[in-house]
Amino acid sequence: MTFLPLARKAGAAALAGLLLTAAPTALFAETPADTLVVASAIDDIVSLDPAEAYEFSGLDMVNNVYDGLVEINPVTLELEPGLAESWSVADDGVTYTFKMKSGVTFASGNPVTADSAAWSLQRAVKLNKTPAFILNQFGWTAENVDSMITASGDVLTIKVDKPFAPTFLYNCLTAGVASIVDAETVKTHDVAGDMGNEWLKSNSAGTGAYVLASFKPNEGMVLTARPGYWRGDAKIANVFIQHIPEAATERLQLEKGDIDVARSLTPTDVEGMAGNADVKIQSDVGGQVYYMAFNQKNENYKNAKFLDAMRWAIDYQGMADTIMKGAVIPHQAFLPKGYLGALDDLPYSLDLEKAKALLAESGIENPTIKLSVRNSADRIDVATSIQNTFGQAGIKVELDVGEGADQLKAYRARTHDATLQTWGPDYPDPNTNSSTFAENPDNSDEANNTGYLAWRNAYDPGEMTAMSQAAVMERDPAKRVEMYAEIQKKHRETSPFILMFQQARQTGLRAGVEGFYTGGAVDAAAYWLATK
């Protein structure tokens, strides 16, 4: 079944009605003037309830339909007041007060209150869906959250269990799971104590620039603008997001003018549109980092000279320019560019003579590495390049290609030898990557700390565990930046990880589209500022 052409004056009701009756696999003859038509792969969506949404596509919707106490400016990517106009932390370091903005309403017309904010955060903790861990880091549990998060008048009081860095809490409060929902509306849709979860999976009750008008899994969704948005009304009345996972199809539709935005283009598609005056490519970074990791159950990977030899035997820039064709940028630290404390310098480059010399100094003769690689074209191309340059340096690489799920199962069980992987941050604070790359409080097999990448590689970071744990407690933001810089430098020089790239997002736009922001390394698109 396909979509029929739609007149330019079609409104949100027509769009929503069409979405609910037909699968969006073919598109408009011409996009409506008041509608931004976005093509993307949205089959990752599990739920649109902000307390449960954890996939990229779902969080894009949450970012445009809901707001939090603290927000990230989509242009500067800096923290700014959200539904709270101001906040402060007491001298004890564990008690925060947030003064709510006055005059802000939910889409229903209900006023935003401190009570609704408290209930929203309490709800997310009690539902305990996948992203709840972001909030649970502060010592909140289903049993204590009602006493840890309280409201009185227009003031919300939040208590945490340790005197963390205030920026840690503020950054986590920008995550989708901390969105404020319309408590009065959601409570009316409670079924068997689910706190409205089933209803919010495909409906909305937020304060954002848009309201969810319709949603069909694996097909598409329509967002409609609501007047009076506190950050300024959306520039475009409707946003129509269609599930089009095939990059070639997205490119064709973009060039024909059937869509305004293409979000799943490959570097080949981008290259193929060069010279087309009707389209343009907008480049930005994403949060994912690409890395190699080595299991230190193999004693070779504890040899500092051998690890250093491998760092100098990778063609970082060459792969970025050719194999990946702009899909990545070289990046050699575990914090992605755009995060507090991220390092942008590139100390390593391809130097085969240096790699050979370091290998000789290591005392390891004729080493062989079994590299696990996910069965996808880009990963295999990168692995093949590494196999080639390592071979020239005297390090043999055997590729173990398999399905992603099988590769991850072995990785999480610490049964791999070496692996090529990517990692995306869970929330917009440096602790999200520092804790997993540089901490390992218990290196025993029995610990089963699969959330720690250090543990997966049987790597004991030594003092870095304490350094990372101290950084998340440091209340001086400038000092915190310095601490993360020190941890990253030490990590990349001594750990069995080789950080290689950061995702470089390439979005295809019709020439007239302006103001479309993809969120940088935070990975959350902002639709309400877009124009066409």
C-alpha positions in Angstrom: 0.0 0.0 0.0 1.3 3.5 -0.8 0.7 7.1 -0.1 -1.2 9.1 -2.7 0.0 12.6 -3.8 -1.2 15.2 -1.4 -2.1 18.8 -2.3 0.1 21.5 -0.9 -2.7 22.9 1.3 -3.3 19.6 3.1 -3.3 20.1 6.8 -2.5 18.1 9.8 -5.8 16.3 9.9 -5.4 15.1 6.3 -1.9 14.0 7.1 -2.9 12.2 10.2 -5.8 10.5 8.5 -3.7 9.4 5.6 -1.1 8.0 8.0 -3.6 6.0 9.9 -5.0 4.4 6.7 -1.9 3.8 4.6 1.7 2.8 4.9 4.1 5.6 4.1 6.3 3.9 1.4 5.6 6.3 -1.5 5.4 10.0 -1.0 4.0 13.3 -1.9 4.2 14.7 -5.4 5.1 18.0 -3.7 5.5 18.6 0.0 2.9 20.9 1.6 4.1 24.4 2.4 3.1 24.1 6.0 4.6 20.7 6.6 8.2 19.5 7.0 8.4 16.0 5.6 11.2 14.0 7.1 12.4 10.6 6.0 14.3 8.4 8.5 14.5 4.9 9.8 12.1 4.9 12.8 11.7 1.1 13.3 13.7 1.4 16.5 10.8 2.9 18.4 9.6 0.8 21.3 7.5 3.5 23.0 6.8 7.2 22.8 6.3 7.5 26.6 9.2 9.7 27.7 9.7 7.5 30.8 10.3 4.5 28.4 11.6 6.0 25.1 15.3 5.2 24.8 15.9 4.8 21.0 17.1 7.6 18.8 13.8 8.0 16.8 11.6 8.0 20.0 13.8 10.5 21.7 13.6 12.9 18.7 9.8 12.9 19.1 10.2 13.4 22.9 12.5 16.4 22.3 9.8 18.2 20.3 6.8 17.3 22.3 8.1 17.5 25.9 10.3 19.7 28.0 12.3 19.2 31.1 13.3 21.3 34.1 16.6 22.1 32.3 17.0 22.1 28.6 19.8 22.1 26.0 19.8 25.0 23.6 19.5 23.3 20.1 21.8 26.0 18.5 24.5 26.4 21.1 24.1 23.0 22.8 24.5 24.7 26.2 22.4 24.2 29.3 19.6 26.7 29.7 16.4 27.0 31.9 13.6 24.8 30.8 10.3 24.6 32.8 12.3 25.7 35.8 13.3 29.4 35.5 16.0 29.1 38.1 17.7 26.6 40.5 20.2 26.4 43.3 22.0 23.8 45.4 22.3 24.0 49.2 25.6 24.0 51.0 25.1 20.3 51.8 25.5 19.5 48.1 22.5 17.1 48.1 19.5 19.4 48.2 18.4 21.3 45.0 15.5 23.7 44.6 13.9 24.5 41.3 11.6 27.5 40.8 9.0 26.7 38.1 8.2 29.1 35.3 4.8 30.7 35.6 2.2 30.8 32.9 3.4 27.7 31.0 0.7 25.1 30.1 0.5 21.6 28.8 -1.1 21.0 25.4 -4.3 20.2 27.3 -4.3 23.7 28.8 -3.5 22.4 32.3 -0.9 24.6 34.0 2.6 23.3 34.6 3.2 23.1 38.3 5.9 21.9 40.7 3.5 19.0 41.6 3.3 17.9 38.0 7.1 18.0 37.7 7.5 16.0 40.9 5.0 13.4 39.8 6.7 13.1 36.4 10.1 12.3 37.9 8.6 10.0 40.5 6.6 8.2 37.8 9.8 7.5 35.7 11.5 6.0 38.7 8.5 3.9 39.7 7.9 2.6 36.2 11.6 1.6 36.1 11.8 1.3 32.3 15.1 1.1 30.4 16.2 4.8 30.8 15.3 5.0 34.5 18.9 4.2 35.4 19.8 7.7 34.4 17.7 9.0 37.3 18.4 6.1 39.7 22.1 7.1 39.8 21.0 9.8 42.3 19.8 7.2 44.8 16.2 7.3 43.8 14.1 4.2 44.2 10.4 3.4 43.9 10.4 3.2 47.7 12.1 6.6 48.5 11.4 8.8 45.5 8.3 10.4 46.9 10.3 11.7 49.8 13.4 12.6 47.7 11.4 14.6 45.2 8.8 16.9 46.6 6.8 20.0 45.6 5.5 23.0 47.5 3.8 25.9 45.7 6.0 26.8 42.7 9.1 25.2 44.1 10.4 21.7 43.4 12.9 20.2 45.9 15.1 17.4 44.7 17.4 15.5 47.1 20.2 13.2 45.9 22.1 10.6 48.0 25.6 12.1 47.4 27.0 15.6 46.8 27.5 15.0 43.1 28.8 17.6 40.7 25.7 19.9 40.1 26.4 19.7 36.4 25.9 16.0 36.6 22.4 16.3 37.8 21.6 19.2 35.5 22.8 17.3 32.4 20.8 14.2 33.4 17.7 16.3 33.8 17.9 17.2 30.1 17.5 13.5 29.2 14.2 12.4 27.7 13.3 10.3 30.8 13.3 13.5 32.9 10.6 15.1 30.7 7.6 16.7 32.5 4.2 15.2 31.6 0.7 16.4 32.2 -0.1 14.5 35.4 -3.8 15.3 35.4 -4.3 14.1 31.8 -2.0 11.0 32.1 -3.7 9.8 35.4 -7.0 9.6 33.6 -5.5 7.0 31.3 -4.1 4.7 34.0 -4.9 1.1 33.4 -4.2 -1.4 36.2 -1.7 0.9 37.8 0.5 1.4 34.7 0.5 5.2 35.4 -0.7 5.8 31.8 2.3 4.0 30.2 0.2 2.1 27.6 -1.6 5.3 26.5 1.6 7.4 26.3 3.2 4.8 24.1 1.3 6.3 21.2 -0.1 9.6 22.6 1.4 12.7 24.1 0.8 15.0 27.1 3.6 17.5 27.1 4.5 21.2 27.0 6.6 21.1 23.7 6.2 22.9 20.5 4.3 20.0 19.0 1.7 17.5 19.8 1.7 13.9 18.6 -1.3 13.8 16.1 -0.8 10.2 15.0 1.7 7.3 15.0 1.9 4.0 13.3 4.9 1.8 14.2 7.3 1.1 11.4 5.4 3.6 9.2 5.4 7.1 10.4 4.1 9.9 12.7 2.6 13.3 12.4 3.4 16.2 14.8 1.2 19.3 14.9 2.3 22.7 16.3 0.6 24.1 19.3 0.3 27.9 19.7 1.8 29.7 22.6 4.9 27.5 23.0 7.0 29.1 25.8 10.2 29.0 23.7 8.5 30.5 20.7 5.9 28.9 18.3 7.1 26.4 15.8 8.0 27.9 12.4 6.3 25.0 10.5 2.8 23.8 11.4 3.3 20.1 10.9 6.1 17.6 10.9 5.6 14.3 9.0 8.2 11.7 9.8 8.1 8.7 7.5 9.8 5.4 7.9 12.1 5.0 4.9 15.1 2.9 5.9 16.6 2.6 2.5 19.1 5.3 1.9 18.8 5.1 -1.9 15.0 5.7 -1.7 15.6 8.7 0.6 18.0 10.1 -1.9 15.6 9.7 -4.8 12.7 11.2 -2.9 14.9 14.1 -1.8 16.1 14.9 -5.3 12.5 14.7 -6.6 11.3 17.1 -3.9 8.9 14.5 -2.3 10.6 15.0 1.1 12.3 17.9 2.7 14.8 16.1 5.0 16.7 12.8 4.5 18.3 11.4 7.6 19.7 8.0 6.6 21.9 8.8 3.6 25.1 6.9 3.0 28.3 8.6 2.0 27.8 7.2 -1.5 24.4 8.8 -1.7 25.8 12.1 -0.4 28.6 12.0 -3.0 26.1 11.2 -5.8 24.1 14.4 -5.1 27.1 16.7 -5.5 26.3 19.4 -7.9 22.5 19.2 -7.4 21.4 22.8 -6.7 18.0 21.6 -5.3 19.6 19.8 -2.3 22.3 20.5 0.2 24.1 18.4 2.8 24.3 19.5 6.4 27.2 18.0 8.4 27.2 17.6 12.1 28.7 15.2 14.6 26.8 12.5 16.4 27.5 10.9 19.8 28.8 7.5 18.7 32.5 6.7 18.9 34.2 3.9 17.1 36.8 1.9 18.8 38.9 -1.3 18.9 39.1 -3.2 22.3 41.4 -6.1 23.3 40.6 -8.7 26.0 43.3 -8.6 28.6 42.7 -12.2 29.4 45.2 -12.5 26.6 48.5 -11.4 28.3 49.7 -9.8 25.0 47.2 -7.0 25.5 48.8 -6.0 28.8 52.0 -5.2 27.0 52.3 -1.4 26.8 54.6 -1.5 23.8 52.4 -3.8 21.8 49.3 -1.7 22.5 51.3 1.4 21.4 52.4 -0.4 18.2 48.8 -1.0 17.3 47.9 2.7 17.9 50.5 3.7 15.3 49.4 1.1 12.8 45.9 2.5 11.9 45.2 4.8 9.0 42.7 7.0 10.9 42.5 9.9 8.4 42.7 7.6 5.3 39.7 5.5 6.4 37.7 8.6 7.3 38.4 10.1 3.8 37.9 7.0 1.7 36.2 4.0 3.3 33.8 6.0 5.5 33.6 8.9 3.0 32.6 11.6 5.6 30.5 9.3 7.8 33.1 9.7 10.6 35.8 12.1 11.7 39.0 10.9 13.4 38.6 11.1 17.2 40.9 9.6 19.7 39.3 10.0 23.1 36.3 8.3 24.7 34.3 11.5 25.2 32.7 12.6 22.0 33.3 16.1 20.7 30.7 18.4 22.2 30.7 16.8 25.7 32.1 18.6 28.8 35.8 17.9 28.9 36.1 16.2 25.5 39.6 16.2 23.9 39.9 17.1 20.2 43.6 16.5 19.7 44.8 13.6 17.5 48.1 12.3 18.8 48.2 9.2 16.7 48.5 8.7 12.9 49.6 6.0 10.6 53.4 5.4 11.1 54.3 1.9 10.1 58.0 2.3 11.0 57.2 3.5 14.5 54.7 0.6 14.8 57.4 -1.9 13.7 59.9 -0.5 16.2 57.4 -0.6 19.1 56.5 -4.2 18.2 60.1 -5.2 18.3 60.5 -3.5 21.7 57.5 -5.4 23.0 59.2 -8.7 22.6 56.1 -10.3 21.1 57.0 -12.2 18.0 54.6 -12.9 15.1 51.5 -11.9 17.0 48.0 -12.9 15.7 44.8 -11.1 16.6 41.4 -12.5 16.1 39.2 -9.5 15.4 35.4 -9.8 15.9 33.5 -7.7 13.4 29.8 -7.2 12.9 28.5 -8.3 9.5 27.9 -4.9 7.9 29.7 -3.4 5.0 31.2 -0.3 6.8 32.5 -2.4 9.7 34.0 -5.0 7.4 35.7 -2.3 5.3 37.3 -0.7 8.4 38.4 -4.1 9.7 39.9 -5.0 6.4 41.9 -1.7 6.3 43.2 -2.4 9.8 44.0 -6.0 8.8 46.1 -4.5 5.9 48.0 -1.9 7.9 48.6 -4.2 10.9 49.9 -6.8 8.5 52.4 -4.3 7.2 53.6 -3.6 10.7 54.0 -7.3 11.4 50.8 -8.0 13.2 48.6 -10.7 11.7 44.8 -10.1 11.9 42.2 -12.8 11.4 38.7 -11.4 10.9 35.8 -13.1 12.7 32.7 -11.8 11.0 29.3 -12.5 12.5 25.9 -11.1 13.3 25.9 -8.1 15.6 23.9 -9.9 18.3 26.3 -12.9 18.4 29.3 -10.6 18.5 27.8 -8.6 21.4 27.0 -11.8 23.3 30.6 -12.9 23.1 31.8 -9.4 24.0 29.6 -9.2 27.1 30.8 -12.7 28.2 34.5 -11.7 27.8 35.1 -14.6 25.4 36.4 -12.4 22.5 40.0 -11.8 21.6 39.7 -8.3 20.0 36.6 -6.5 18.8 35.6 -3.6 16.6 32.7 -1.7 18.1 30.8 1.6 18.5 29.5 3.2 21.7 26.9 5.9 22.1 26.4 8.0 25.2 23.3 7.2 27.4 22.9 10.8 28.6 24.5 14.2 28.0 27.1 14.2 30.7 30.8 13.0 30.6 30.2 10.4 33.3 28.2 8.4 30.8 31.3 7.4 28.9 33.9 7.9 31.6 32.2 5.4 33.9 32.1 2.6 31.2 35.5 3.1 29.6 37.6 4.1 32.6 35.9 2.4 35.6 35.9 -1.3 36.7 35.2 -1.7 40.4 35.3 -5.5 40.2 37.3 -7.3 37.5 36.2 -10.8 38.4 34.2 -12.9 36.0 31.5 -13.3 38.7 30.9 -9.5 38.8 29.2 -9.7 35.4 29.5 -5.9 35.1 28.6 -5.9 31.4 27.7 -2.2 31.6 31.4 -1.4 32.0 33.3 -1.7 28.8 36.5 -2.0 30.9 35.1 -5.1 32.6 34.1 -6.6 29.2 37.8 -6.5 28.3 39.0 -7.8 31.6 40.8 -4.5 32.1 41.6 -3.1 35.5 42.0 0.7 35.0 43.7 1.0 38.4 43.6 4.6 39.7 41.3 5.7 36.8 38.3 4.2 38.5 38.8 6.5 41.5 39.7 9.4 39.2 36.4 9.0 37.3 34.4 8.6 40.4 36.0 11.8 41.8 35.2 13.7 38.6 31.5 13.1 38.9 31.6 14.5 42.4 33.6 17.6 41.5 31.4 20.7 42.0 33.6 23.2 40.2 32.8 22.8 36.4 36.2 24.1 35.3 38.0 21.7 37.6 35.7 18.9 36.3 36.8 19.6 32.7 40.5 19.3 33.7 39.8 16.0 35.5 38.1 14.4 32.5 41.0 15.6 30.2 43.5 13.9 32.5 41.5 10.7 32.6 41.1 10.6 28.8 44.8 11.2 28.2 45.8 8.4 30.6 43.2 6.1 29.2 44.2 6.4 25.6 47.9 6.0 26.4 47.6 2.9 28.6 44.3 1.1 28.1 43.5 -1.8 25.8 41.1 0.5 23.8 42.0 2.3 20.6 39.5 5.2 20.0 39.4 5.9 16.2 36.4 7.9 15.1 33.3 9.9 16.0 30.2 9.7 14.0 29.8 12.4 11.4 26.1 12.9 10.6 25.2 14.0 7.1 21.7 15.1 6.6 20.2 15.8 3.2 18.0 18.9 2.9 16.0 20.5 0.2 17.8 23.8 -0.7 15.1 25.9 1.0 15.2 24.2 4.4 16.9 26.2 7.1 17.2 26.0 10.9 17.1 22.2 11.1 19.3 21.1 14.1 20.2 17.5 14.7 21.5 18.0 18.2 25.2 17.3 17.7 26.6 14.6 20.0 23.4 14.8 22.1 21.6 13.2 19.2 18.2 14.9 19.5 16.6 16.7 16.5 14.8 20.0 17.0 12.0 20.5 14.5 10.4 23.7 15.8 13.1 26.0 14.5 13.1 24.7 11.0 11.8 26.8 8.1 11.3 26.1 4.3 
